[in-house]
């Protein structure tokens, strides 16, 4: 297959690119490099076509000619920062997605895979939260932008006879990540190994999954589910608290005597969902299973972060 990967030099996108190349796909990566790094693509150097371009600009659309599938990973991933840059998040997530859909229409590409988020469910009253949960009431600009993208993808797929696969991710972690709680804790402790600021009260509990397991699920679902609009949760089957993650980071860094300084409140920031665990029964019914617990994934991600 010829596959387009937007955001393919970023955290999840680069791992997906590695996997697609290993499966023999012809891959075109389109990335503005706002968050991506060429180092992330070192494993596929010379095996892909790389296009440095922002999806809000022109010049990338012709790459869609002859493509079989688009993996649309590019987005502004900063959930916490979306409150202070709402318009920018809307443009980078919603407007960019519509431009991708228009390019697909122009070049007759009929398949799209999209990475959404668990936060589209808002503060769900049912945990683990299934894909059928409603109403979806996002509480962050980031979450709302992703839900808007889902709606546009569904509409384009139904209108033009396409197939779409949408994934609502838990917290995806591992090598090459440059944001999130693990990365933040490591950076803070490198700067001050005696004290760690923890946003909220530390009781926030969420599901974590390794990026390797995540991208395996991403490429698996299109092989077994062929509706016009296919949607799946991807995550682990348990959760871990922020305080426990802090303890694991301290342990893996070999530190002692670290004091935790909590900022207080039951959420870390405006728009934070303090309790999140997804039901993955739907994808499991097709044969996919998460192999690791949240804590195992966190510990492996800490070690990968410390090695980088």
ChimeraX commands (.cxc) that place a marker at each C-alpha (Angstrom):
marker #1 position 0.00,0.00,0.00 radius 0.5
marker #1 position 0.96,3.61,-0.46 radius 0.5
marker #1 position 0.32,5.32,2.87 radius 0.5
marker #1 position 0.42,8.98,3.86 radius 0.5
marker #1 position 1.37,9.65,7.48 radius 0.5
marker #1 position 0.76,13.21,8.61 radius 0.5
marker #1 position 2.79,14.04,11.69 radius 0.5
marker #1 position 4.99,11.06,10.90 radius 0.5
marker #1 position 8.10,12.58,12.50 radius 0.5
marker #1 position 6.37,12.99,15.85 radius 0.5
marker #1 position 6.05,10.63,18.79 radius 0.5
marker #1 position 3.25,8.25,17.75 radius 0.5
marker #1 position 3.60,9.04,14.04 radius 0.5
marker #1 position 7.24,7.94,13.86 radius 0.5
marker #1 position 6.54,4.63,15.58 radius 0.5
marker #1 position 3.66,4.07,13.16 radius 0.5
marker #1 position 5.96,4.91,10.24 radius 0.5
marker #1 position 8.50,2.36,11.46 radius 0.5
marker #1 position 5.80,-0.32,11.57 radius 0.5
marker #1 position 4.33,0.49,8.15 radius 0.5
marker #1 position 7.77,0.41,6.52 radius 0.5
marker #1 position 8.50,-2.94,8.19 radius 0.5
marker #1 position 5.29,-4.27,6.63 radius 0.5
marker #1 position 6.45,-3.25,3.16 radius 0.5
marker #1 position 4.32,-0.15,2.71 radius 0.5
marker #1 position 5.36,2.81,0.58 radius 0.5
marker #1 position 5.22,5.67,3.09 radius 0.5
marker #1 position 5.06,9.43,2.60 radius 0.5
marker #1 position 5.57,11.42,5.79 radius 0.5
marker #1 position 4.22,14.97,5.90 radius 0.5
marker #1 position 5.34,16.95,8.93 radius 0.5
marker #1 position 5.82,20.64,9.72 radius 0.5
marker #1 position 8.50,19.69,12.29 radius 0.5
marker #1 position 6.83,21.92,14.88 radius 0.5
marker #1 position 6.92,18.93,17.22 radius 0.5
marker #1 position 8.55,16.29,15.04 radius 0.5
marker #1 position 12.23,15.39,14.97 radius 0.5
marker #1 position 14.27,13.92,12.13 radius 0.5
marker #1 position 16.00,11.72,14.70 radius 0.5
marker #1 position 12.69,9.90,15.12 radius 0.5
marker #1 position 12.92,8.75,11.50 radius 0.5
marker #1 position 16.47,7.43,11.61 radius 0.5
marker #1 position 15.26,3.83,11.40 radius 0.5
marker #1 position 13.57,4.50,8.05 radius 0.5
marker #1 position 16.14,6.84,6.54 radius 0.5
marker #1 position 16.13,6.34,2.78 radius 0.5
marker #1 position 13.01,4.16,2.91 radius 0.5
marker #1 position 10.35,6.88,2.96 radius 0.5
marker #1 position 9.44,10.09,1.18 radius 0.5
marker #1 position 9.62,13.01,3.59 radius 0.5
marker #1 position 7.79,16.29,2.94 radius 0.5
marker #1 position 8.36,19.18,5.33 radius 0.5
marker #1 position 5.19,21.22,5.18 radius 0.5
marker #1 position 2.45,22.58,7.42 radius 0.5
marker #1 position -1.00,21.21,6.63 radius 0.5
marker #1 position -2.34,24.76,6.89 radius 0.5
marker #1 position -0.13,25.70,3.93 radius 0.5
marker #1 position -0.17,24.30,0.39 radius 0.5
marker #1 position 2.33,22.16,-1.48 radius 0.5
marker #1 position 1.72,18.77,0.12 radius 0.5
marker #1 position -1.61,17.81,-1.44 radius 0.5
marker #1 position -0.15,16.29,-4.62 radius 0.5
marker #1 position 1.50,13.59,-2.48 radius 0.5
marker #1 position -1.97,12.10,-2.09 radius 0.5
marker #1 position -2.01,11.04,-5.75 radius 0.5
marker #1 position -2.12,7.26,-5.90 radius 0.5
marker #1 position -2.32,6.85,-2.12 radius 0.5
marker #1 position -4.37,4.00,-0.67 radius 0.5
marker #1 position -4.74,5.24,2.89 radius 0.5
marker #1 position -4.06,8.32,5.00 radius 0.5
marker #1 position -2.95,7.99,8.62 radius 0.5
marker #1 position -3.78,11.43,9.98 radius 0.5
marker #1 position -1.70,11.75,13.15 radius 0.5
marker #1 position -0.67,15.42,12.90 radius 0.5
marker #1 position -2.22,17.58,15.62 radius 0.5
marker #1 position -1.46,19.97,18.43 radius 0.5
marker #1 position -1.26,17.40,21.27 radius 0.5
marker #1 position -1.00,19.81,24.20 radius 0.5
marker #1 position -4.17,19.16,26.22 radius 0.5
marker #1 position -3.04,21.34,29.12 radius 0.5
marker #1 position -1.95,24.22,26.90 radius 0.5
marker #1 position -5.10,24.24,24.77 radius 0.5
marker #1 position -6.85,26.61,27.20 radius 0.5
marker #1 position -4.41,29.42,26.43 radius 0.5
marker #1 position -4.20,28.90,22.66 radius 0.5
marker #1 position -7.72,27.87,21.71 radius 0.5
marker #1 position -7.73,29.31,18.19 radius 0.5
marker #1 position -4.34,27.76,17.39 radius 0.5
marker #1 position -5.54,24.34,18.57 radius 0.5
marker #1 position -8.68,24.67,16.46 radius 0.5
marker #1 position -6.68,25.56,13.34 radius 0.5
marker #1 position -4.04,22.85,13.81 radius 0.5
marker #1 position -6.56,20.15,14.62 radius 0.5
marker #1 position -9.90,20.90,12.97 radius 0.5
marker #1 position -8.96,23.08,10.01 radius 0.5
marker #1 position -5.96,20.90,9.17 radius 0.5
marker #1 position -8.14,17.79,9.28 radius 0.5
marker #1 position -10.67,19.29,6.88 radius 0.5
marker #1 position -7.82,20.19,4.53 radius 0.5
marker #1 position -6.66,16.55,4.65 radius 0.5
marker #1 position -10.19,15.40,3.85 radius 0.5
marker #1 position -10.39,17.82,0.92 radius 0.5
marker #1 position -7.07,16.50,-0.43 radius 0.5
marker #1 position -8.43,12.96,-0.15 radius 0.5
marker #1 position -11.49,13.99,-2.12 radius 0.5
marker #1 position -9.40,15.69,-4.79 radius 0.5
marker #1 position -7.08,12.71,-5.30 radius 0.5
marker #1 position -9.69,9.97,-4.72 radius 0.5
marker #1 position -8.15,8.47,-1.57 radius 0.5
marker #1 position -10.83,6.38,0.10 radius 0.5
marker #1 position -9.36,5.34,3.47 radius 0.5
marker #1 position -8.40,7.39,6.51 radius 0.5
marker #1 position -7.14,6.44,9.94 radius 0.5
marker #1 position -7.46,9.14,12.61 radius 0.5
marker #1 position -6.03,9.37,16.11 radius 0.5
marker #1 position -8.56,10.80,18.53 radius 0.5
marker #1 position -8.53,10.81,22.33 radius 0.5
marker #1 position -10.24,9.45,25.42 radius 0.5
marker #1 position -10.97,13.04,26.44 radius 0.5
marker #1 position -13.82,13.26,23.90 radius 0.5
marker #1 position -15.95,11.45,26.51 radius 0.5
marker #1 position -15.48,14.26,29.04 radius 0.5
marker #1 position -15.94,13.25,32.68 radius 0.5
marker #1 position -17.63,9.95,31.99 radius 0.5
marker #1 position -19.91,8.50,34.66 radius 0.5
marker #1 position -19.24,4.97,33.36 radius 0.5
marker #1 position -15.71,3.64,33.94 radius 0.5
marker #1 position -14.28,1.72,32.09 radius 0.5
marker #1 position -15.88,3.86,29.39 radius 0.5
marker #1 position -17.19,2.06,26.27 radius 0.5
marker #1 position -17.33,3.50,22.76 radius 0.5
marker #1 position -21.13,3.74,23.06 radius 0.5
marker #1 position -20.98,6.13,26.01 radius 0.5
marker #1 position -23.03,9.30,25.69 radius 0.5
marker #1 position -23.45,12.16,25.82 radius 0.5
marker #1 position -19.92,13.20,24.93 radius 0.5
marker #1 position -19.26,16.46,26.76 radius 0.5
marker #1 position -15.62,17.54,26.25 radius 0.5
marker #1 position -14.20,19.81,28.95 radius 0.5
marker #1 position -11.04,20.97,27.13 radius 0.5
marker #1 position -10.47,22.80,23.86 radius 0.5
marker #1 position -8.24,19.95,22.74 radius 0.5
marker #1 position -10.94,17.34,23.39 radius 0.5
marker #1 position -13.57,19.42,21.60 radius 0.5
marker #1 position -11.31,19.81,18.56 radius 0.5
marker #1 position -10.80,16.05,18.34 radius 0.5
marker #1 position -14.53,15.36,18.61 radius 0.5
marker #1 position -15.15,17.91,15.83 radius 0.5
marker #1 position -12.61,16.07,13.69 radius 0.5
marker #1 position -14.38,12.76,14.32 radius 0.5
marker #1 position -17.67,14.29,13.17 radius 0.5
marker #1 position -16.16,15.71,9.97 radius 0.5
marker #1 position -14.45,12.41,9.14 radius 0.5
marker #1 position -17.71,10.51,9.68 radius 0.5
marker #1 position -19.56,12.92,7.40 radius 0.5
marker #1 position -16.96,12.82,4.62 radius 0.5
marker #1 position -16.79,9.01,4.77 radius 0.5
marker #1 position -20.58,8.68,4.52 radius 0.5
marker #1 position -20.86,11.32,1.79 radius 0.5
marker #1 position -18.09,10.05,-0.48 radius 0.5
marker #1 position -18.17,6.30,0.15 radius 0.5
marker #1 position -14.92,6.09,2.13 radius 0.5
marker #1 position -13.81,3.93,5.03 radius 0.5
marker #1 position -12.59,5.58,8.23 radius 0.5
marker #1 position -11.02,4.18,11.40 radius 0.5
marker #1 position -10.99,6.44,14.45 radius 0.5
marker #1 position -9.10,5.58,17.62 radius 0.5
marker #1 position -9.77,7.08,21.03 radius 0.5
marker #1 position -6.48,6.75,22.87 radius 0.5
marker #1 position -5.74,6.44,26.55 radius 0.5
marker #1 position -2.40,7.98,27.55 radius 0.5
marker #1 position 0.17,6.67,25.07 radius 0.5
marker #1 position 3.74,6.67,26.37 radius 0.5
marker #1 position 7.21,5.51,25.47 radius 0.5
marker #1 position 10.39,6.41,23.63 radius 0.5
marker #1 position 10.47,9.68,21.64 radius 0.5
marker #1 position 7.75,11.37,23.70 radius 0.5
marker #1 position 8.44,15.04,24.47 radius 0.5
marker #1 position 5.41,15.90,26.58 radius 0.5
marker #1 position 3.20,14.40,29.27 radius 0.5
marker #1 position 3.54,13.58,32.94 radius 0.5
marker #1 position 6.55,11.23,32.68 radius 0.5
marker #1 position 8.58,13.62,30.53 radius 0.5
marker #1 position 7.65,16.55,32.80 radius 0.5
marker #1 position 8.60,14.70,35.99 radius 0.5
marker #1 position 11.97,13.63,34.58 radius 0.5
marker #1 position 12.78,17.17,33.47 radius 0.5
marker #1 position 11.74,18.65,36.82 radius 0.5
marker #1 position 13.82,16.16,38.79 radius 0.5
marker #1 position 16.84,16.70,36.60 radius 0.5
marker #1 position 16.58,20.39,37.40 radius 0.5
marker #1 position 15.88,19.84,41.12 radius 0.5
marker #1 position 16.42,16.30,42.42 radius 0.5
marker #1 position 15.19,17.22,45.90 radius 0.5
marker #1 position 11.65,18.39,45.17 radius 0.5
marker #1 position 8.98,17.48,42.61 radius 0.5
marker #1 position 5.96,19.63,41.88 radius 0.5
marker #1 position 2.88,17.51,41.13 radius 0.5
marker #1 position -0.14,19.21,39.57 radius 0.5
marker #1 position -3.34,18.53,41.48 radius 0.5
marker #1 position -3.48,16.31,44.56 radius 0.5
marker #1 position -1.83,13.26,43.00 radius 0.5
marker #1 position -4.92,11.08,43.13 radius 0.5
marker #1 position -5.74,11.53,39.44 radius 0.5
marker #1 position -5.86,8.02,37.98 radius 0.5
marker #1 position -5.57,7.19,34.29 radius 0.5
marker #1 position -4.86,4.37,31.86 radius 0.5
marker #1 position -1.45,4.18,30.15 radius 0.5
marker #1 position -0.38,2.11,27.14 radius 0.5
marker #1 position 3.00,1.72,25.45 radius 0.5
marker #1 position 3.35,3.30,22.03 radius 0.5
marker #1 position 4.40,-0.03,20.53 radius 0.5
marker #1 position 1.16,-1.71,21.59 radius 0.5
marker #1 position -0.76,1.34,20.41 radius 0.5
marker #1 position 0.52,1.36,16.83 radius 0.5
marker #1 position 0.04,-2.40,16.57 radius 0.5
marker #1 position -3.64,-1.83,17.37 radius 0.5
marker #1 position -3.83,1.05,14.89 radius 0.5
marker #1 position -2.75,-1.13,11.96 radius 0.5
marker #1 position -4.73,-4.16,13.18 radius 0.5
marker #1 position -8.25,-2.75,13.20 radius 0.5
marker #1 position -8.51,-1.96,9.46 radius 0.5
marker #1 position -7.84,-5.62,8.74 radius 0.5
marker #1 position -10.90,-6.80,10.68 radius 0.5
marker #1 position -13.47,-3.98,10.72 radius 0.5
marker #1 position -14.82,-2.60,7.43 radius 0.5
marker #1 position -17.76,-0.34,8.23 radius 0.5
marker #1 position -17.93,3.13,6.73 radius 0.5
marker #1 position -17.04,4.66,10.11 radius 0.5
marker #1 position -15.14,2.40,12.50 radius 0.5
marker #1 position -14.29,3.61,16.00 radius 0.5
marker #1 position -12.33,1.94,18.79 radius 0.5
marker #1 position -10.90,2.69,22.21 radius 0.5
marker #1 position -7.23,1.82,22.62 radius 0.5
marker #1 position -5.76,1.55,26.10 radius 0.5
marker #1 position -4.81,-0.78,28.94 radius 0.5
marker #1 position -7.25,-2.46,31.30 radius 0.5
marker #1 position -6.27,-0.68,34.51 radius 0.5
marker #1 position -4.98,2.67,35.69 radius 0.5
marker #1 position -2.27,4.25,37.82 radius 0.5
marker #1 position -2.26,7.43,39.91 radius 0.5
marker #1 position -0.10,10.47,39.27 radius 0.5
marker #1 position 1.48,10.07,42.70 radius 0.5
marker #1 position 2.47,6.49,41.87 radius 0.5
marker #1 position 4.02,7.67,38.60 radius 0.5
marker #1 position 6.04,10.19,40.59 radius 0.5
marker #1 position 7.25,7.41,42.90 radius 0.5
marker #1 position 8.25,5.27,39.93 radius 0.5
marker #1 position 10.19,8.13,38.30 radius 0.5
marker #1 position 12.06,8.80,41.56 radius 0.5
marker #1 position 12.84,5.09,41.88 radius 0.5
marker #1 position 14.05,4.69,38.28 radius 0.5
marker #1 position 16.23,7.81,38.58 radius 0.5
marker #1 position 17.86,6.37,41.72 radius 0.5
marker #1 position 16.91,9.37,43.84 radius 0.5
marker #1 position 16.11,9.51,47.55 radius 0.5
marker #1 position 14.72,12.09,49.93 radius 0.5
marker #1 position 12.57,13.72,47.22 radius 0.5
marker #1 position 9.69,15.75,48.64 radius 0.5
marker #1 position 6.45,15.97,46.67 radius 0.5
marker #1 position 4.82,19.39,46.39 radius 0.5
marker #1 position 1.18,19.18,45.34 radius 0.5
marker #1 position -0.52,22.17,43.77 radius 0.5
marker #1 position -3.90,20.96,45.11 radius 0.5
marker #1 position -7.32,20.25,43.71 radius 0.5
marker #1 position -8.73,17.09,42.19 radius 0.5
marker #1 position -7.45,17.89,38.68 radius 0.5
marker #1 position -4.08,19.00,37.38 radius 0.5
marker #1 position -5.25,21.84,35.14 radius 0.5
marker #1 position -8.28,23.36,33.49 radius 0.5
marker #1 position -9.79,20.67,31.28 radius 0.5
marker #1 position -8.05,17.76,33.02 radius 0.5
marker #1 position -10.16,14.61,33.37 radius 0.5
marker #1 position -9.10,13.25,36.79 radius 0.5
marker #1 position -10.31,9.67,36.32 radius 0.5
marker #1 position -10.02,7.85,32.98 radius 0.5
marker #1 position -10.04,4.22,31.98 radius 0.5
marker #1 position -11.39,3.00,28.66 radius 0.5
marker #1 position -13.21,-0.22,27.94 radius 0.5
marker #1 position -11.28,-2.04,25.21 radius 0.5
marker #1 position -13.73,-4.93,24.95 radius 0.5
marker #1 position -14.75,-3.95,21.42 radius 0.5
marker #1 position -11.25,-4.27,19.99 radius 0.5
marker #1 position -10.59,-7.35,22.15 radius 0.5
marker #1 position -13.59,-9.04,20.54 radius 0.5
marker #1 position -11.68,-8.89,17.24 radius 0.5
marker #1 position -8.57,-10.49,18.74 radius 0.5
marker #1 position -6.43,-7.60,20.03 radius 0.5
marker #1 position -5.34,-7.58,23.67 radius 0.5
marker #1 position -3.15,-5.17,25.65 radius 0.5
marker #1 position -0.16,-7.09,26.91 radius 0.5
marker #1 position 1.00,-4.85,29.77 radius 0.5
marker #1 position -0.47,-3.11,32.78 radius 0.5
marker #1 position -0.46,0.67,33.08 radius 0.5
marker #1 position 2.30,0.52,35.70 radius 0.5
marker #1 position 4.46,-1.74,33.53 radius 0.5
marker #1 position 4.02,0.64,30.60 radius 0.5
marker #1 position 4.90,3.62,32.81 radius 0.5
marker #1 position 8.05,1.99,34.14 radius 0.5
marker #1 position 9.22,1.08,30.61 radius 0.5
marker #1 position 8.48,4.60,29.39 radius 0.5
marker #1 position 10.48,6.14,32.25 radius 0.5
marker #1 position 13.48,4.00,31.35 radius 0.5
marker #1 position 13.16,4.94,27.67 radius 0.5
marker #1 position 12.94,8.63,28.56 radius 0.5
marker #1 position 16.04,8.43,30.77 radius 0.5
marker #1 position 17.99,6.77,27.95 radius 0.5
marker #1 position 17.25,9.53,25.46 radius 0.5
marker link #1:1,2 radius 0.2
marker link #1:2,3 radius 0.2
marker link #1:3,4 radius 0.2
marker link #1:4,5 radius 0.2
marker link #1:5,6 radius 0.2
marker link #1:6,7 radius 0.2
marker link #1:7,8 radius 0.2
marker link #1:8,9 radius 0.2
marker link #1:9,10 radius 0.2
marker link #1:10,11 radius 0.2
marker link #1:11,12 radius 0.2
marker link #1:12,13 radius 0.2
marker link #1:13,14 radius 0.2
marker link #1:14,15 radius 0.2
marker link #1:15,16 radius 0.2
marker link #1:16,17 radius 0.2
marker link #1:17,18 radius 0.2
marker link #1:18,19 radius 0.2
marker link #1:19,20 radius 0.2
marker link #1:20,21 radius 0.2
marker link #1:21,22 radius 0.2
marker link #1:22,23 radius 0.2
marker link #1:23,24 radius 0.2
marker link #1:24,25 radius 0.2
marker link #1:25,26 radius 0.2
marker link #1:26,27 radius 0.2
marker link #1:27,28 radius 0.2
marker link #1:28,29 radius 0.2
marker link #1:29,30 radius 0.2
marker link #1:30,31 radius 0.2
marker link #1:31,32 radius 0.2
marker link #1:32,33 radius 0.2
marker link #1:33,34 radius 0.2
marker link #1:34,35 radius 0.2
marker link #1:35,36 radius 0.2
marker link #1:36,37 radius 0.2
marker link #1:37,38 radius 0.2
marker link #1:38,39 radius 0.2
marker link #1:39,40 radius 0.2
marker link #1:40,41 radius 0.2
marker link #1:41,42 radius 0.2
marker link #1:42,43 radius 0.2
marker link #1:43,44 radius 0.2
marker link #1:44,45 radius 0.2
marker link #1:45,46 radius 0.2
marker link #1:46,47 radius 0.2
marker link #1:47,48 radius 0.2
marker link #1:48,49 radius 0.2
marker link #1:49,50 radius 0.2
marker link #1:50,51 radius 0.2
marker link #1:51,52 radius 0.2
marker link #1:52,53 radius 0.2
marker link #1:53,54 radius 0.2
marker link #1:54,55 radius 0.2
marker link #1:55,56 radius 0.2
marker link #1:56,57 radius 0.2
marker link #1:57,58 radius 0.2
marker link #1:58,59 radius 0.2
marker link #1:59,60 radius 0.2
marker link #1:60,61 radius 0.2
marker link #1:61,62 radius 0.2
marker link #1:62,63 radius 0.2
marker link #1:63,64 radius 0.2
marker link #1:64,65 radius 0.2
marker link #1:65,66 radius 0.2
marker link #1:66,67 radius 0.2
marker link #1:67,68 radius 0.2
marker link #1:68,69 radius 0.2
marker link #1:69,70 radius 0.2
marker link #1:70,71 radius 0.2
marker link #1:71,72 radius 0.2
marker link #1:72,73 radius 0.2
marker link #1:73,74 radius 0.2
marker link #1:74,75 radius 0.2
marker link #1:75,76 radius 0.2
marker link #1:76,77 radius 0.2
marker link #1:77,78 radius 0.2
marker link #1:78,79 radius 0.2
marker link #1:79,80 radius 0.2
marker link #1:80,81 radius 0.2
marker link #1:81,82 radius 0.2
marker link #1:82,83 radius 0.2
marker link #1:83,84 radius 0.2
marker link #1:84,85 radius 0.2
marker link #1:85,86 radius 0.2
marker link #1:86,87 radius 0.2
marker link #1:87,88 radius 0.2
marker link #1:88,89 radius 0.2
marker link #1:89,90 radius 0.2
marker link #1:90,91 radius 0.2
marker link #1:91,92 radius 0.2
marker link #1:92,93 radius 0.2
marker link #1:93,94 radius 0.2
marker link #1:94,95 radius 0.2
marker link #1:95,96 radius 0.2
marker link #1:96,97 radius 0.2
marker link #1:97,98 radius 0.2
marker link #1:98,99 radius 0.2
marker link #1:99,100 radius 0.2
marker link #1:100,101 radius 0.2
marker link #1:101,102 radius 0.2
marker link #1:102,103 radius 0.2
marker link #1:103,104 radius 0.2
marker link #1:104,105 radius 0.2
marker link #1:105,106 radius 0.2
marker link #1:106,107 radius 0.2
marker link #1:107,108 radius 0.2
marker link #1:108,109 radius 0.2
marker link #1:109,110 radius 0.2
marker link #1:110,111 radius 0.2
marker link #1:111,112 radius 0.2
marker link #1:112,113 radius 0.2
marker link #1:113,114 radius 0.2
marker link #1:114,115 radius 0.2
marker link #1:115,116 radius 0.2
marker link #1:116,117 radius 0.2
marker link #1:117,118 radius 0.2
marker link #1:118,119 radius 0.2
marker link #1:119,120 radius 0.2
marker link #1:120,121 radius 0.2
marker link #1:121,122 radius 0.2
marker link #1:122,123 radius 0.2
marker link #1:123,124 radius 0.2
marker link #1:124,125 radius 0.2
marker link #1:125,126 radius 0.2
marker link #1:126,127 radius 0.2
marker link #1:127,128 radius 0.2
marker link #1:128,129 radius 0.2
marker link #1:129,130 radius 0.2
marker link #1:130,131 radius 0.2
marker link #1:131,132 radius 0.2
marker link #1:132,133 radius 0.2
marker link #1:133,134 radius 0.2
marker link #1:134,135 radius 0.2
marker link #1:135,136 radius 0.2
marker link #1:136,137 radius 0.2
marker link #1:137,138 radius 0.2
marker link #1:138,139 radius 0.2
marker link #1:139,140 radius 0.2
marker link #1:140,141 radius 0.2
marker link #1:141,142 radius 0.2
marker link #1:142,143 radius 0.2
marker link #1:143,144 radius 0.2
marker link #1:144,145 radius 0.2
marker link #1:145,146 radius 0.2
marker link #1:146,147 radius 0.2
marker link #1:147,148 radius 0.2
marker link #1:148,149 radius 0.2
marker link #1:149,150 radius 0.2
marker link #1:150,151 radius 0.2
marker link #1:151,152 radius 0.2
marker link #1:152,153 radius 0.2
marker link #1:153,154 radius 0.2
marker link #1:154,155 radius 0.2
marker link #1:155,156 radius 0.2
marker link #1:156,157 radius 0.2
marker link #1:157,158 radius 0.2
marker link #1:158,159 radius 0.2
marker link #1:159,160 radius 0.2
marker link #1:160,161 radius 0.2
marker link #1:161,162 radius 0.2
marker link #1:162,163 radius 0.2
marker link #1:163,164 radius 0.2
marker link #1:164,165 radius 0.2
marker link #1:165,166 radius 0.2
marker link #1:166,167 radius 0.2
marker link #1:167,168 radius 0.2
marker link #1:168,169 radius 0.2
marker link #1:169,170 radius 0.2
marker link #1:170,171 radius 0.2
marker link #1:171,172 radius 0.2
marker link #1:172,173 radius 0.2
marker link #1:173,174 radius 0.2
marker link #1:174,175 radius 0.2
marker link #1:175,176 radius 0.2
marker link #1:176,177 radius 0.2
marker link #1:177,178 radius 0.2
marker link #1:178,179 radius 0.2
marker link #1:179,180 radius 0.2
marker link #1:180,181 radius 0.2
marker link #1:181,182 radius 0.2
marker link #1:182,183 radius 0.2
marker link #1:183,184 radius 0.2
marker link #1:184,185 radius 0.2
marker link #1:185,186 radius 0.2
marker link #1:186,187 radius 0.2
marker link #1:187,188 radius 0.2
marker link #1:188,189 radius 0.2
marker link #1:189,190 radius 0.2
marker link #1:190,191 radius 0.2
marker link #1:191,192 radius 0.2
marker link #1:192,193 radius 0.2
marker link #1:193,194 radius 0.2
marker link #1:194,195 radius 0.2
marker link #1:195,196 radius 0.2
marker link #1:196,197 radius 0.2
marker link #1:197,198 radius 0.2
marker link #1:198,199 radius 0.2
marker link #1:199,200 radius 0.2
marker link #1:200,201 radius 0.2
marker link #1:201,202 radius 0.2
marker link #1:202,203 radius 0.2
marker link #1:203,204 radius 0.2
marker link #1:204,205 radius 0.2
marker link #1:205,206 radius 0.2
marker link #1:206,207 radius 0.2
marker link #1:207,208 radius 0.2
marker link #1:208,209 radius 0.2
marker link #1:209,210 radius 0.2
marker link #1:210,211 radius 0.2
marker link #1:211,212 radius 0.2
marker link #1:212,213 radius 0.2
marker link #1:213,214 radius 0.2
marker link #1:214,215 radius 0.2
marker link #1:215,216 radius 0.2
marker link #1:216,217 radius 0.2
marker link #1:217,218 radius 0.2
marker link #1:218,219 radius 0.2
marker link #1:219,220 radius 0.2
marker link #1:220,221 radius 0.2
marker link #1:221,222 radius 0.2
marker link #1:222,223 radius 0.2
marker link #1:223,224 radius 0.2
marker link #1:224,225 radius 0.2
marker link #1:225,226 radius 0.2
marker link #1:226,227 radius 0.2
marker link #1:227,228 radius 0.2
marker link #1:228,229 radius 0.2
marker link #1:229,230 radius 0.2
marker link #1:230,231 radius 0.2
marker link #1:231,232 radius 0.2
marker link #1:232,233 radius 0.2
marker link #1:233,234 radius 0.2
marker link #1:234,235 radius 0.2
marker link #1:235,236 radius 0.2
marker link #1:236,237 radius 0.2
marker link #1:237,238 radius 0.2
marker link #1:238,239 radius 0.2
marker link #1:239,240 radius 0.2
marker link #1:240,241 radius 0.2
marker link #1:241,242 radius 0.2
marker link #1:242,243 radius 0.2
marker link #1:243,244 radius 0.2
marker link #1:244,245 radius 0.2
marker link #1:245,246 radius 0.2
marker link #1:246,247 radius 0.2
marker link #1:247,248 radius 0.2
marker link #1:248,249 radius 0.2
marker link #1:249,250 radius 0.2
marker link #1:250,251 radius 0.2
marker link #1:251,252 radius 0.2
marker link #1:252,253 radius 0.2
marker link #1:253,254 radius 0.2
marker link #1:254,255 radius 0.2
marker link #1:255,256 radius 0.2
marker link #1:256,257 radius 0.2
marker link #1:257,258 radius 0.2
marker link #1:258,259 radius 0.2
marker link #1:259,260 radius 0.2
marker link #1:260,261 radius 0.2
marker link #1:261,262 radius 0.2
marker link #1:262,263 radius 0.2
marker link #1:263,264 radius 0.2
marker link #1:264,265 radius 0.2
marker link #1:265,266 radius 0.2
marker link #1:266,267 radius 0.2
marker link #1:267,268 radius 0.2
marker link #1:268,269 radius 0.2
marker link #1:269,270 radius 0.2
marker link #1:270,271 radius 0.2
marker link #1:271,272 radius 0.2
marker link #1:272,273 radius 0.2
marker link #1:273,274 radius 0.2
marker link #1:274,275 radius 0.2
marker link #1:275,276 radius 0.2
marker link #1:276,277 radius 0.2
marker link #1:277,278 radius 0.2
marker link #1:278,279 radius 0.2
marker link #1:279,280 radius 0.2
marker link #1:280,281 radius 0.2
marker link #1:281,282 radius 0.2
marker link #1:282,283 radius 0.2
marker link #1:283,284 radius 0.2
marker link #1:284,285 radius 0.2
marker link #1:285,286 radius 0.2
marker link #1:286,287 radius 0.2
marker link #1:287,288 radius 0.2
marker link #1:288,289 radius 0.2
marker link #1:289,290 radius 0.2
marker link #1:290,291 radius 0.2
marker link #1:291,292 radius 0.2
marker link #1:292,293 radius 0.2
marker link #1:293,294 radius 0.2
marker link #1:294,295 radius 0.2
marker link #1:295,296 radius 0.2
marker link #1:296,297 radius 0.2
marker link #1:297,298 radius 0.2
marker link #1:298,299 radius 0.2
marker link #1:299,300 radius 0.2
marker link #1:300,301 radius 0.2
marker link #1:301,302 radius 0.2
marker link #1:302,303 radius 0.2
marker link #1:303,304 radius 0.2
marker link #1:304,305 radius 0.2
marker link #1:305,306 radius 0.2
marker link #1:306,307 radius 0.2
marker link #1:307,308 radius 0.2
view
